[in-house]
């Protein structure tokens, strides 16, 4: 997969009104007049079901409907989709309706006699406001690796923790690992691993062992960054004997320079200069991580560093700097929340602790004072490789 056009689609509006005439009027007004993608349903129960399973920018509902009133629908919507903007529309305005709608957190309460231009303006404003709020809360994670299995070894647990928090997760693999096996086989394995992690895979075809630190590598990464719009980056450390890993790091630092949170993971070829200061607990994710790594069946039997005991023991070692039994370690390049990814507070099971007894750091971006990193000579899982060896 390569970069794609991410131009925002027209706002999707769900109109709920048991009167077909009113429904057609609102569909035409908001569709032709406002350029929105409008769907009308007569049944509030169906509206609730669709609002629970589909993405909408706004629900506009009548009050008096058989089976379920608009205010009852509003209450139900607030339970299943608290942030979805809702406009309550009625032909019979009353103070009681208005008070109840506001009490149930309607975003707007309007009469059906409201002039069309005013109704359209209110709806447009709410759609724009809702989209801006979702963008501010959005978290998108991009992990960048030189070869198939690089990201999975170094950061699969953290990616799974991000997924558990509802974050969007993508993996960019720059080559298809031809020096380590058949390209088609390794590409298929990469797809299976991404599926196990719930990640979107961007699989490129730069030449294995000759990945450059400049272009085309920078251009490839930049294209995916533009498509994904990440708020968090994971990639290789500079402290690595494999030239592809070092060059991927250098290229990524240029391509992701505007991303506020950038972390480097440990590869099997990392040197003793790999000095992490961020440790993500992966107790709940370690088995799924191993499942993703097992997807690389063509490599598991020939690469000792893919052995499950090696993966576990490395994660077990790093856990001494955090909570739980297993952890992944990361060097911190930048850890500043960007406007699109403000700190969201701690979440159970995904805290990362700094060595030296410092406060926990969460995947949402909150950070405490850094402690002292461990002695480099005690880094586990790092083994020298011949620079031109297959990954």
N, C-alpha and C positions, 0 to 999 in steps of 0.2 A: 504494500500500500504506500502511496506517496501522498504529498500534501494535497488537500482538497479545498474547494471553495466553501468557506464558512460564512458567507453573507447571511445575515439573519433573515429568517423567513418572516412573512407578515404575522402579526399577532393573531393567535387563535382565540376566538371568543365562542363560548357556549351559551346560547340563548335558551332559556327554559320558560315556556309559556304555553298554557293549554289552549290558547286561542290561535288558530292557524293564521288568521289575518294579521294579528299583531306580530306573530312570528315572522311572517313574510316581510312586513314593513321593517322590522328591526334588522333582518338579514340583508335587505337591500340597502338600508341606510348605512349600516356599519361595513357592509361588503363593498358596494359600489362607491359610497361616499367616503369611507375611511380607509379602504384598501385592506381591510382585515379578512382573515379566513374565518367565516362565520358558519356555525352549525346550529340548527334549531331542533329542539326536541320538545314534544308535547308532555312527556312524562318525567316528573322530577326524580322518580326512582331510577330511570335510565340515566338521567343526568348525573346522579350521584355515582352510579357505577362507572360511567365514562370519566368523570372527574377523578375517580380513585385510580384508574388504570392508564390514563392518557395525560399528556402535558397540555395545559391550557394557560393562556395569559389572563383570562378574565371570565367570570360567570355572571351573566345578567339574568336575573330571575324575577318572575311575577310573584306576587304575594298569595293571592287566592287561587289555589289549584286543588283539584280533587286528589285524595289519597295522601298527599303531603303538601303542606303549605310552603311558600317560599321561605318563611322564617324557620320552619323545621329543616328545610333543605340547607339553609345557611348554617344552622347549628351542626348538622352532619358534615358539611364541607369543612367547617373549622376543625373537626376532629380528624378528618382524613388528609386535609391539605391546608394547614393553618395559614400559610403565606399566600394562598391564591386570592387575588382581588375579587370581591363580590359586590355587585351593584343590585340593590333591591328596587324594583320598579312596580308601582301600583297605580291603578286608575282611581282609587279611593283613598286619598291621603287622609291620615288621621294622626294625631299626636301619639296615640297608643302604638300604632305601627312604627312610627319613627323611633320612639323610645326603645321598643323591643329590638328593632333592627340594629340600632347603635349599641345596645347592651350586648347583642350577639356578635358584635364586631363587623358589621357591614362596612365596607369602604365608602359607600355612597347610598343615599336613599333619595330616589327621584320619583316624581309623578310622570305618568304616561303623557300628560299634557305638556311636559317640558319641551320647549322648542327644539327641533331636530339638531340645529347647530350647537346648542348648549349640551344636549345629550351626547353628541359625537365628541365634543371637546372634553367632557368629563371622562368618557370611556377612553379616549386617546391618552389623556393624562394618567389615568390609572394603569393602563397597559405599560406606558413608558416607565412609570414609577416602579411597577412590579418587576420589570425586566432589569432595571438598574439595581434593585435590591438583590435579585438573584445573582447578578454578575458580581456584586460586592461580596457575596457569601460563597462564590464559586471557588472550588479547589480542583485544580487539574494537575496531575503528576505525570512527568515524562522521565523515563529511565533510558539512558543512552549507553549502548554497549557496542564494542567493535565486532564481536562474533556471537553466534548462537551460543547460549548458555551463560554468557558473561553476566548479564543483568540478573538472571535467575540465581546464580551462585551468590552474588554480592548483595542483592537487595530484594529478593522475592518476598521475604517476610515483611519488610516495611511496605512494599506495594500492597500486599494482602491486608495489612492493617489500615492503609489508606482506603482500600475498597470497603472495608467493614465500616468506615466512617462516612461512606457515601461519596467519596471523591472519585473523579474520573481518572483512570489510569491508562497510560499508553507506554509502549516499549518501542524504541527505535534501535534496530540491529543493523549496523552499517554494512556488514558483509554476510555471505552465506556459508562461510567456513569451508571453502573448497579444499584448503590444505589439510583439513581434519576429516574429510569424508566427502560423500557425494552431495553436491549442492541441493538437489531436489529432496534428498532424504533429510538433510539438515534444515531445509526450509519448512518441510512438513513437521519436523520435530518442534521447530520454533512456534509454529501455529498452534500445536497441541499444548505447549507450555503456556502460551499466552491465554489460551482458553481456560486452563487450570487456574490461572491468576485473575481471570476476569478482566484482562487488559486488551486494548486495541493494539495490534501489531503493525508497525511500519517496517517492512523488511526491504532493505536496499541491497545493491549488488556491487559495492566497491570491492576491489581486489584484496583478498585475504593476504596478510603479511606486508602489504604495500599501501596501507591507508595513510593518506597524507595529513599533515597538520594544517595545511591551508585548503585551498579549493582543489577538488570538488567537495571535500568533506564539510567545510564550513557551509557551503551552499546547500548541501543535502540536509544538514542539521537545521539550518535556518528555515528551510521550507517546512519541515515538520513542526518546528517551534511556531511558525506562523499559523499552521493548521490547528495545532492543539491549544495554543495560547496557555502554556503551563504557568502555574504559580509555584511549583516545586520541581527541581531537577535532581536526578541522581545520575552520576556517571563515573567513569574510571578515575582513579587517583593518578597523579603525576609520578608517584613513587612506585614504579612498576618496571620490571625488566623487559616486558614485551613492548616493542616499538609501536604496534597498533594501538595498544592501550594508552601509551603516553600521547600519541598523536591525536587520538580521539579526545582525550582530556583537553589538549591545547585548542583543538578546533571548537570543542563545546564551549570553552571559556569565552570565545569570541561570539559564537552564535547565541549564547544564552545570557549575554552581558546585562540585559534588562530585566532578568528574572531575579527576584529578591531572595530566594532560598535555594541554595545550591550545595549539594553534598556529594562526596566521593566515596564509593564503596571499595571494599577489599577484594582483589582478585587472587587466585592461587599464585600468580606470579608477582604479587606485591613484594616490595623490599622491606627491610626492617625499618625504613624511614617512614612507613605508613603509620601515622600517629593520629588515631581517631579521638574525637572529643564529644561524640554524640553516639548514644547507644539505645537502639530501639528494641524494646522487649517483644519477642515473637513467640511466646509460649503457645498462644492459641493458633499460630500460623505455621509452626515448624513442620507439621505433617503435610500440610498443603504445599509448602515449599518443596519438600522432598518429592511430592507427587509431580510437581512441575519439572524438577530436575530429572526424574525418571523418564519424562517424555523424550529426553535426549538419549534414547536407547542405543544408538550407534556409538555413543561416546562413553557411556557408563562403564562398559567392560574394559575400555582401554585407557581411561583417564582416572588415575587414582584419586584426584581431587574431587571427583563426582561421587565417590563412595559415601553412602549415607552416614557411616560412622564419622567420616572426616567432616562432613557438613555439621553434624550434631556436635562434635567435639569443639569445633571452632565457635559455634554459637554458644556452647556451654561455657567456654572460656570467657567470651565477652560479657556474659551475664554477670560476672563479678563486679562490673561497673554499673549495673542497673538492677532493676527488680526482676524477679522471676528466675527461671532456669535457662532460658535461651535468649540471645540477643544478637543483633547485627550491629556492626560498627561502621561509623562514617566520619571522615574528615569534613570539617565545616569550612566551606569557601565563603558563603554569605548566609546570614540567617536573619534577614530583615523582612518583615511582612510587607508585601506589595499592596497597592490599593485594591487589587482584585482578590487578595487573600489575607484578610485581617485575622489576628489571633482569635480563635474561637473557644479557648479554654480547654482544660484537660478532658480526656476521654479515657475510660477504663480500658486497660489491656493494651494501650498503645503508647504509654509513657516511655520516654527515654531519659536515662539518668546520666549525668556527667560524672567522671571520676573525681575522687577527692571529696565525695559527700555533698556535692552541689545539688541544688534543687532540680527536680525533674524537668525535662523538656518534652513537649507534646508534639505530635505530628501536625497539629493545627498552627504551630508557629510560636507558641509562648516559650520563652527561654529564661533560665536563671543564670547566675554567674557561672562561668566556666571554671572547672577545676584543673588539676594537672593531668595531662595525658599519661598513659602507662609508658614504662620504659620500652623503647623500640625493640630491644633485643628479645622481648618476650612476646612479640607478635606471633600468633599461631597461624598455621595454614599457609605460611608464605614459603615458597620454595623457588630457587632460581630456575630459570628456563633459558635455553639458548635463544637469543633474541629472534632469530628467524624460524623458530620451531612453530609447528602448527598449534593453534589455540586449543 
